């Protein structure tokens, strides 16, 4: 029998010998590069909510005496601060004012942004790109520069100390960014769909309402979440335009109600902040996937 007739052995590589140890070798790497950073991020993000919840159920003596009691834990929890917030103040009215202003301003901004974004992206008039850039630059203007002239306008029209003033003012902050966001999302919709509709005799309004808007629902949800969040947390305009206690929104009202000079009622203050953040948490929990996908589409463009 010749050497060529003998069966050849498969070469043994080093990777075969170390295949069983690859998992153990990669585990420390995953701990350092994934689990530890992820744990730190979760702690940083969730700690404010933990601190608000902890402070809102602490008795007054535990809030004051940090040496005797552990500041990171509560011994005898109480609902005194939450009860005072909900039943001894006008917090339900403030919550309704905030919801009314946020929804009204957001819907107004979304309608205007859809029309502006579609006109810039699809109608392609002369200077459309320049207009799009200028709209985004308008978003970069600090609110502290605008609230004084806007206050003069609101005073002239007799809307001072009315939630309606915020509904009309907030779109100056919301429309620029929402328009830029929707412009990026509209560019991802194939133009061939609109060409087919134009051939079939559809008008621009029919194309916008029956084709573009249904396909851009994730982008609309993203713009809605952004606008709603900004309206819900806004402080400067609400502090300037609203004076009477029943008309105030939550961010301004809880500060005015539970801060008396240098005396801070931390229990009720944190309870108000915690309850006020729950609608936003619920909103993000249901629509976070649409928000991320729309932001990704806008950034690509």
One Martini backbone bead per residue (centre of mass of N, CA, C, O) as a GRO file, in nm:
protein
  301
    1UNK     BB    1   0.097   0.036   0.024
    2UNK     BB    2   0.065   0.355  -0.026
    3UNK     BB    3   0.071   0.678   0.087
    4UNK     BB    4  -0.178   0.773  -0.086
    5UNK     BB    5  -0.382   0.555   0.048
    6UNK     BB    6  -0.373   0.695   0.297
    7UNK     BB    7  -0.535   0.844   0.534
    8UNK     BB    8  -0.591   1.170   0.605
    9UNK     BB    9  -0.538   1.405   0.839
   10UNK     BB   10  -0.679   1.645   1.005
   11UNK     BB   11  -0.609   1.944   1.089
   12UNK     BB   12  -0.497   2.091   1.386
   13UNK     BB   13  -0.615   2.358   1.549
   14UNK     BB   14  -0.615   2.601   1.789
   15UNK     BB   15  -0.924   2.657   1.796
   16UNK     BB   16  -1.012   2.372   1.889
   17UNK     BB   17  -0.874   2.382   2.172
   18UNK     BB   18  -1.024   2.680   2.251
   19UNK     BB   19  -1.335   2.651   2.226
   20UNK     BB   20  -1.416   2.591   2.531
   21UNK     BB   21  -1.277   2.886   2.633
   22UNK     BB   22  -1.425   3.129   2.493
   23UNK     BB   23  -1.642   3.195   2.700
   24UNK     BB   24  -1.450   3.265   2.939
   25UNK     BB   25  -1.295   3.490   2.782
   26UNK     BB   26  -1.563   3.674   2.714
   27UNK     BB   27  -1.695   3.741   2.986
   28UNK     BB   28  -1.516   3.970   3.099
   29UNK     BB   29  -1.559   4.152   2.857
   30UNK     BB   30  -1.867   4.187   2.894
   31UNK     BB   31  -1.859   4.307   3.176
   32UNK     BB   32  -1.692   4.563   3.095
   33UNK     BB   33  -1.853   4.650   2.814
   34UNK     BB   34  -2.167   4.602   2.933
   35UNK     BB   35  -2.268   4.557   3.231
   36UNK     BB   36  -2.140   4.797   3.377
   37UNK     BB   37  -2.242   5.033   3.199
   38UNK     BB   38  -2.542   4.954   3.219
   39UNK     BB   39  -2.564   4.980   3.527
   40UNK     BB   40  -2.484   5.279   3.546
   41UNK     BB   41  -2.709   5.391   3.368
   42UNK     BB   42  -2.947   5.289   3.539
   43UNK     BB   43  -2.873   5.438   3.796
   44UNK     BB   44  -2.875   5.727   3.680
   45UNK     BB   45  -3.175   5.716   3.570
   46UNK     BB   46  -3.330   5.594   3.842
   47UNK     BB   47  -3.249   5.764   4.093
   48UNK     BB   48  -3.444   6.010   4.080
   49UNK     BB   49  -3.702   5.839   4.123
   50UNK     BB   50  -3.618   5.718   4.391
   51UNK     BB   51  -3.583   5.990   4.541
   52UNK     BB   52  -3.870   6.093   4.505
   53UNK     BB   53  -4.017   5.853   4.634
   54UNK     BB   54  -3.870   5.863   4.907
   55UNK     BB   55  -3.938   6.159   4.987
   56UNK     BB   56  -4.261   6.136   4.965
   57UNK     BB   57  -4.253   5.900   5.224
   58UNK     BB   58  -4.125   6.081   5.428
   59UNK     BB   59  -4.083   6.199   5.715
   60UNK     BB   60  -3.987   6.495   5.846
   61UNK     BB   61  -3.759   6.393   6.041
   62UNK     BB   62  -3.602   6.240   5.805
   63UNK     BB   63  -3.547   6.499   5.632
   64UNK     BB   64  -3.376   6.653   5.855
   65UNK     BB   65  -3.236   6.395   5.993
   66UNK     BB   66  -2.936   6.264   5.860
   67UNK     BB   67  -2.778   6.132   6.106
   68UNK     BB   68  -2.994   5.922   6.211
   69UNK     BB   69  -3.089   5.880   5.920
   70UNK     BB   70  -3.115   5.722   5.627
   71UNK     BB   71  -3.120   5.881   5.315
   72UNK     BB   72  -3.167   5.587   5.141
   73UNK     BB   73  -3.405   5.546   5.355
   74UNK     BB   74  -3.709   5.416   5.510
   75UNK     BB   75  -3.883   5.344   5.801
   76UNK     BB   76  -4.168   5.528   5.815
   77UNK     BB   77  -4.394   5.543   5.603
   78UNK     BB   78  -4.578   5.808   5.425
   79UNK     BB   79  -4.887   5.989   5.286
   80UNK     BB   80  -4.891   6.293   5.357
   81UNK     BB   81  -4.777   6.441   5.103
   82UNK     BB   82  -4.976   6.324   4.893
   83UNK     BB   83  -5.234   6.419   5.034
   84UNK     BB   84  -5.165   6.720   5.024
   85UNK     BB   85  -5.138   6.745   4.719
   86UNK     BB   86  -5.434   6.630   4.628
   87UNK     BB   87  -5.633   6.767   4.883
   88UNK     BB   88  -5.477   7.070   4.965
   89UNK     BB   89  -5.468   7.136   4.663
   90UNK     BB   90  -5.457   7.225   4.298
   91UNK     BB   91  -5.330   6.984   4.137
   92UNK     BB   92  -5.549   6.881   3.939
   93UNK     BB   93  -5.565   7.155   3.794
   94UNK     BB   94  -5.267   7.168   3.706
   95UNK     BB   95  -5.274   6.908   3.542
   96UNK     BB   96  -5.488   7.002   3.341
   97UNK     BB   97  -5.338   7.248   3.233
   98UNK     BB   98  -5.095   7.091   3.123
   99UNK     BB   99  -5.254   6.907   2.930
  100UNK     BB  100  -5.395   7.128   2.766
  101UNK     BB  101  -5.139   7.272   2.665
  102UNK     BB  102  -4.983   7.033   2.543
  103UNK     BB  103  -5.197   6.934   2.339
  104UNK     BB  104  -5.257   7.199   2.192
  105UNK     BB  105  -4.963   7.275   2.103
  106UNK     BB  106  -4.896   7.007   1.962
  107UNK     BB  107  -5.117   7.000   1.745
  108UNK     BB  108  -5.046   7.272   1.616
  109UNK     BB  109  -4.751   7.195   1.545
  110UNK     BB  110  -4.799   6.943   1.370
  111UNK     BB  111  -4.965   7.073   1.147
  112UNK     BB  112  -4.752   7.283   1.063
  113UNK     BB  113  -4.515   7.081   1.014
  114UNK     BB  114  -4.636   6.910   0.791
  115UNK     BB  115  -4.675   7.136   0.584
  116UNK     BB  116  -4.383   7.239   0.579
  117UNK     BB  117  -4.230   6.974   0.518
  118UNK     BB  118  -4.375   6.901   0.252
  119UNK     BB  119  -4.308   7.161   0.096
  120UNK     BB  120  -3.995   7.135   0.110
  121UNK     BB  121  -3.961   6.837  -0.003
  122UNK     BB  122  -4.180   6.822  -0.259
  123UNK     BB  123  -4.214   7.107  -0.411
  124UNK     BB  124  -3.943   7.250  -0.473
  125UNK     BB  125  -3.877   7.535  -0.427
  126UNK     BB  126  -3.719   7.818  -0.421
  127UNK     BB  127  -3.523   7.780  -0.137
  128UNK     BB  128  -3.588   7.522   0.039
  129UNK     BB  129  -3.320   7.455   0.181
  130UNK     BB  130  -3.291   7.727   0.324
  131UNK     BB  131  -3.550   7.712   0.487
  132UNK     BB  132  -3.478   7.456   0.644
  133UNK     BB  133  -3.230   7.573   0.788
  134UNK     BB  134  -3.370   7.819   0.922
  135UNK     BB  135  -3.569   7.657   1.092
  136UNK     BB  136  -3.353   7.514   1.261
  137UNK     BB  137  -3.217   7.776   1.371
  138UNK     BB  138  -3.468   7.870   1.531
  139UNK     BB  139  -3.433   7.648   1.755
  140UNK     BB  140  -3.155   7.789   1.873
  141UNK     BB  141  -3.312   7.996   2.007
  142UNK     BB  142  -3.340   8.134   2.298
  143UNK     BB  143  -3.605   8.179   2.514
  144UNK     BB  144  -3.488   8.433   2.672
  145UNK     BB  145  -3.523   8.622   2.411
  146UNK     BB  146  -3.848   8.583   2.351
  147UNK     BB  147  -4.031   8.639   2.613
  148UNK     BB  148  -4.053   8.948   2.602
  149UNK     BB  149  -4.196   9.000   2.327
  150UNK     BB  150  -4.422   8.793   2.380
  151UNK     BB  151  -4.539   8.939   2.628
  152UNK     BB  152  -4.632   9.189   2.471
  153UNK     BB  153  -4.830   9.042   2.285
  154UNK     BB  154  -5.008   8.910   2.501
  155UNK     BB  155  -5.090   9.178   2.636
  156UNK     BB  156  -5.223   9.312   2.383
  157UNK     BB  157  -5.442   9.053   2.355
  158UNK     BB  158  -5.542   8.959   2.650
  159UNK     BB  159  -5.371   8.670   2.750
  160UNK     BB  160  -5.301   8.714   3.025
  161UNK     BB  161  -5.340   8.460   3.242
  162UNK     BB  162  -5.353   8.220   3.013
  163UNK     BB  163  -5.334   7.911   2.867
  164UNK     BB  164  -5.358   8.018   2.571
  165UNK     BB  165  -5.081   8.157   2.557
  166UNK     BB  166  -4.915   7.890   2.549
  167UNK     BB  167  -5.040   7.767   2.291
  168UNK     BB  168  -4.924   8.014   2.112
  169UNK     BB  169  -4.610   8.001   2.203
  170UNK     BB  170  -4.487   7.708   2.185
  171UNK     BB  171  -4.458   7.680   1.868
  172UNK     BB  172  -4.186   7.843   1.855
  173UNK     BB  173  -4.037   7.574   1.965
  174UNK     BB  174  -4.168   7.325   1.796
  175UNK     BB  175  -4.171   7.366   1.483
  176UNK     BB  176  -3.874   7.354   1.395
  177UNK     BB  177  -3.806   7.061   1.489
  178UNK     BB  178  -4.049   6.912   1.365
  179UNK     BB  179  -3.986   6.988   1.074
  180UNK     BB  180  -3.707   6.858   1.059
  181UNK     BB  181  -3.799   6.573   1.131
  182UNK     BB  182  -4.012   6.538   0.896
  183UNK     BB  183  -3.824   6.581   0.661
  184UNK     BB  184  -3.655   6.324   0.705
  185UNK     BB  185  -3.903   6.127   0.683
  186UNK     BB  186  -4.019   6.208   0.401
  187UNK     BB  187  -3.758   6.118   0.239
  188UNK     BB  188  -3.822   5.798   0.290
  189UNK     BB  189  -4.049   5.834   0.096
  190UNK     BB  190  -4.151   5.735  -0.194
  191UNK     BB  191  -4.211   5.919  -0.484
  192UNK     BB  192  -4.367   5.711  -0.661
  193UNK     BB  193  -4.635   5.721  -0.509
  194UNK     BB  194  -4.705   6.013  -0.594
  195UNK     BB  195  -4.692   5.976  -0.899
  196UNK     BB  196  -4.925   5.775  -0.918
  197UNK     BB  197  -5.136   5.967  -0.797
  198UNK     BB  198  -5.109   6.191  -1.011
  199UNK     BB  199  -5.194   6.015  -1.251
  200UNK     BB  200  -5.484   5.951  -1.106
  201UNK     BB  201  -5.568   6.263  -0.995
  202UNK     BB  202  -5.437   6.357  -0.746
  203UNK     BB  203  -5.392   6.569  -0.503
  204UNK     BB  204  -5.191   6.707  -0.273
  205UNK     BB  205  -5.386   6.667  -0.036
  206UNK     BB  206  -5.443   6.366  -0.086
  207UNK     BB  207  -5.152   6.271  -0.062
  208UNK     BB  208  -5.101   6.369   0.224
  209UNK     BB  209  -5.355   6.226   0.374
  210UNK     BB  210  -5.338   5.919   0.218
  211UNK     BB  211  -5.008   5.869   0.217
  212UNK     BB  212  -4.799   6.025   0.391
  213UNK     BB  213  -4.921   6.025   0.676
  214UNK     BB  214  -4.957   5.714   0.716
  215UNK     BB  215  -4.642   5.659   0.667
  216UNK     BB  216  -4.564   5.892   0.908
  217UNK     BB  217  -4.642   5.798   1.197
  218UNK     BB  218  -4.370   5.766   1.349
  219UNK     BB  219  -4.291   6.067   1.310
  220UNK     BB  220  -4.539   6.186   1.453
  221UNK     BB  221  -4.489   6.054   1.725
  222UNK     BB  222  -4.215   6.181   1.774
  223UNK     BB  223  -4.308   6.477   1.760
  224UNK     BB  224  -4.515   6.453   1.985
  225UNK     BB  225  -4.327   6.372   2.216
  226UNK     BB  226  -4.142   6.612   2.206
  227UNK     BB  227  -4.357   6.836   2.239
  228UNK     BB  228  -4.494   6.734   2.496
  229UNK     BB  229  -4.244   6.740   2.678
  230UNK     BB  230  -4.176   7.041   2.649
  231UNK     BB  231  -4.447   7.147   2.758
  232UNK     BB  232  -4.450   6.999   3.035
  233UNK     BB  233  -4.148   7.132   3.130
  234UNK     BB  234  -4.203   7.416   3.106
  235UNK     BB  235  -4.115   7.746   3.271
  236UNK     BB  236  -4.072   8.042   3.174
  237UNK     BB  237  -4.346   8.105   3.035
  238UNK     BB  238  -4.528   8.014   3.271
  239UNK     BB  239  -4.409   8.223   3.474
  240UNK     BB  240  -4.478   8.484   3.301
  241UNK     BB  241  -4.800   8.438   3.203
  242UNK     BB  242  -4.864   8.317   3.494
  243UNK     BB  243  -5.030   8.411   3.814
  244UNK     BB  244  -5.255   8.249   3.891
  245UNK     BB  245  -5.302   7.958   4.055
  246UNK     BB  246  -5.528   7.803   3.879
  247UNK     BB  247  -5.348   7.853   3.592
  248UNK     BB  248  -5.123   7.676   3.651
  249UNK     BB  249  -4.861   7.473   3.619
  250UNK     BB  250  -4.678   7.232   3.757
  251UNK     BB  251  -4.382   7.347   3.762
  252UNK     BB  252  -4.475   7.621   3.895
  253UNK     BB  253  -4.673   7.547   4.128
  254UNK     BB  254  -4.486   7.371   4.315
  255UNK     BB  255  -4.284   7.597   4.370
  256UNK     BB  256  -4.486   7.816   4.488
  257UNK     BB  257  -4.619   7.625   4.710
  258UNK     BB  258  -4.335   7.463   4.836
  259UNK     BB  259  -4.186   7.756   4.833
  260UNK     BB  260  -4.071   7.956   5.124
  261UNK     BB  261  -3.817   8.090   5.040
  262UNK     BB  262  -3.600   7.889   5.249
  263UNK     BB  263  -3.851   7.687   5.239
  264UNK     BB  264  -3.868   7.332   5.188
  265UNK     BB  265  -4.117   7.102   5.080
  266UNK     BB  266  -4.001   6.806   4.994
  267UNK     BB  267  -4.229   6.603   4.996
  268UNK     BB  268  -4.436   6.756   4.809
  269UNK     BB  269  -4.238   6.826   4.585
  270UNK     BB  270  -4.169   6.528   4.503
  271UNK     BB  271  -4.458   6.434   4.458
  272UNK     BB  272  -4.519   6.629   4.226
  273UNK     BB  273  -4.290   6.533   4.039
  274UNK     BB  274  -4.373   6.235   4.022
  275UNK     BB  275  -4.666   6.264   3.919
  276UNK     BB  276  -4.585   6.451   3.671
  277UNK     BB  277  -4.403   6.211   3.528
  278UNK     BB  278  -4.600   5.976   3.452
  279UNK     BB  279  -4.713   6.051   3.169
  280UNK     BB  280  -4.433   6.034   3.028
  281UNK     BB  281  -4.369   5.742   3.094
  282UNK     BB  282  -4.613   5.620   2.948
  283UNK     BB  283  -4.554   5.739   2.669
  284UNK     BB  284  -4.273   5.606   2.628
  285UNK     BB  285  -4.354   5.307   2.675
  286UNK     BB  286  -4.544   5.291   2.409
  287UNK     BB  287  -4.346   5.490   2.189
  288UNK     BB  288  -4.030   5.436   2.168
  289UNK     BB  289  -3.995   5.293   1.892
  290UNK     BB  290  -4.099   5.525   1.715
  291UNK     BB  291  -3.900   5.739   1.813
  292UNK     BB  292  -3.637   5.602   1.723
  293UNK     BB  293  -3.703   5.555   1.421
  294UNK     BB  294  -3.749   5.854   1.348
  295UNK     BB  295  -3.475   5.964   1.440
  296UNK     BB  296  -3.310   5.789   1.246
  297UNK     BB  297  -3.433   5.897   0.981
  298UNK     BB  298  -3.354   6.196   1.028
  299UNK     BB  299  -3.044   6.161   1.056
  300UNK     BB  300  -2.981   6.033   0.780
  301UNK     BB  301  -3.078   6.305   0.630
   0.00000   0.00000   0.00000
